[in-house]
């Protein structure tokens, strides 16, 4: 079996497994930021990715399932209970997914979420967030249930052979993997073997909400984009202009070059690049034609941090303005670098 564990540096673990004889592979719990690594692995290993499996609806990181489905033309796999509309193969407890000569055995393990499952293949089990090294998944997030987690662990997962290797979806300590026997012996949460004591412990954990909870659920359930993805796509469609280049340009006073501040009016009034014009991002599409009738104008968009201006520049390019750039770093960097700032409104141009 071809096997590679991919850590994203923030504790998320994903897995690339394959049957070398049949040249096919599956990816388990892919993370959005790692997409290029999976593509690289597929090329390096010579294995074609057939399945992309999410062990559950993640609330704490962004799944790359949908992106990789397009990239590889592979089928996405989740438990039948998954709310996502982008699942090609919905599986249930006891289903076997054939991967060349390998058989991926699906074990439904609700508790962390209703749609949680573990994937057992040969000598190892991919436990998602059901069982972690020295921990378990939490049960206080949407569709979590401590009673179900107890049943999933003690009646199912922990009944696997003690030597079975455990590969979880999270590992914050760089331990890599563990075994069923080691967890039964050492995992503090598994020492509560009575149902009532286990449930009470899980309900009393009082954990903080994960970062990006709502965004992760929104994008993982709907297949929509994360804010970072949206910005990255916009940034890949436009060039930036450096602070130094802009500082050279403002001395030249060219007629076909416009600095367009897309922040709100009060922010513009408090300080903008000398000579900048103002058109708030919210008004951009509505007012652009009356403001700039010439699509060959060179436009530099400026905002506070360089993000909204990137979106604005990408929008202008889409609208047909071919010479649009965004200021790299935004007004914050401009001010902090000591470049000149002009204050006040420019009445004739205010929208
Ligand atoms: Fe999770």
Boltz pocket constraint, residues with backbone or C-beta under 6 A from the ligand:
constraints:
  - pocket:
      binder: B
      contacts: [[A, 56], [A, 57], [A, 58], [A, 59], [A, 60], [A, 112], [A, 129], [A, 137]]
      max_distance: 6.0
